[in-house]
Amino acid sequence: MATIKEGSKAPAFELLDQDEKTLSSAELDGKAYVLWFYPKADTPG
């Protein structure tokens, strides 16, 4: 599992939005956005 340090750039990604459309980090290049990370359910931490 990779560790991302606070303040570092996020790795390239693709994900589905609320309309099931693919969104990539390349599409967001130059725009401000927030990625929210949280622990997997039922795990310590």
C-alpha positions in Angstrom: 0.0 0.0 0.0 1.4 3.4 -1.0 1.6 6.2 1.5 0.9 9.8 0.5 2.5 12.5 2.6 0.6 15.6 3.4 1.2 18.4 0.9 2.5 16.1 -1.8 0.9 15.8 -5.3 -1.8 13.2 -5.7 -1.0 10.3 -8.1 -2.8 10.1 -11.4 -6.3 8.6 -11.0 -9.6 7.8 -12.7 -12.9 7.4 -10.8 -16.6 7.4 -11.4 -18.6 10.5 -10.6 -22.2 10.6 -9.3 -23.5 10.1 -12.9 -21.3 7.0 -13.5 -19.0 9.0 -15.9 -15.3 8.5 -15.7 -13.3 11.5 -14.3 -9.6 11.6 -14.4 -6.9 13.7 -12.7 -5.8 14.8 -16.2 -9.2 16.4 -16.7 -8.8 18.4 -13.5 -5.2 19.6 -14.4 -4.9 23.3 -13.6 -8.1 23.3 -11.5 -8.5 23.3 -7.7 -10.0 20.1 -6.3 -10.1 18.2 -3.0 -9.4 14.5 -2.6 -10.8 13.0 0.6 -9.1 9.9 2.0 -10.5 7.9 4.9 -9.7 4.5 6.5 -11.6 1.5 5.1 -14.7 0.7 7.2 -14.1 -1.5 10.2 -10.3 -1.1 10.3 -8.3 0.6 13.0 -6.9 4.0 12.3 
